Amino acid sequence: MKMVREIVDAIVLFEKNNVNPMFISSSRGNIKINKVIKVFKERRNLRDCYIYICLVEGRQDPIELRWEVESNKWYMEKI
C-alpha cells in the first residue's frame, strides 16, 4: 500500500448506524467500492475518525479510506 492522504468526494449509503462508502471520486479517477472488509474507530488530531478497509473494482489490493465524523470529510489514506 502507498500512502496518499488525499481528500475525496464520496457517495455513501446510510443504513441505521452503518455508513458504507459506495463510490469515490479522486484525482486518480472514479473508484467503485465492491465491499467494505473492516471498519474501526480511531482518533487522529483530536478528532473522531472511522477507517474503512475496502475492496475496489479492478484492484486486488484493498484501499484505506478515512472519514472524519465532525467535518464529514473523506480521505483516501492508502492505495
Residue, then its C-alpha position, 0 to 999 in steps of 0.5 A: m500500500k502507498m500512502v496518499r492522504e488525499i481528500v475525496d468526494a464520496i457517495v455513501l449509503f446510510e443504513k441505521n448506524n452503518v455508513n458504507p462508502m459506495f463510490i469515490s471520486s479522486s484525482r486518480g479517477n472514479i473508484k467503485i467500492n465492491k465491499v467494505i472488509k473492516v471498519f474501526k474507530e480511531r482518533r487522529n488530531l483530536r478528532d473522531c475518525y472511522i477507517y474503512i478497509c475496502l475492496v475496489e473494482g479492478r484492484q486486488d489490493p484493498i484501499e484505506l479510506r478515512w472519514e472524519v465524523e465532525s467535518n464529514k470529510w473523506y480521505m483516501e489514506k492508502i492505495 
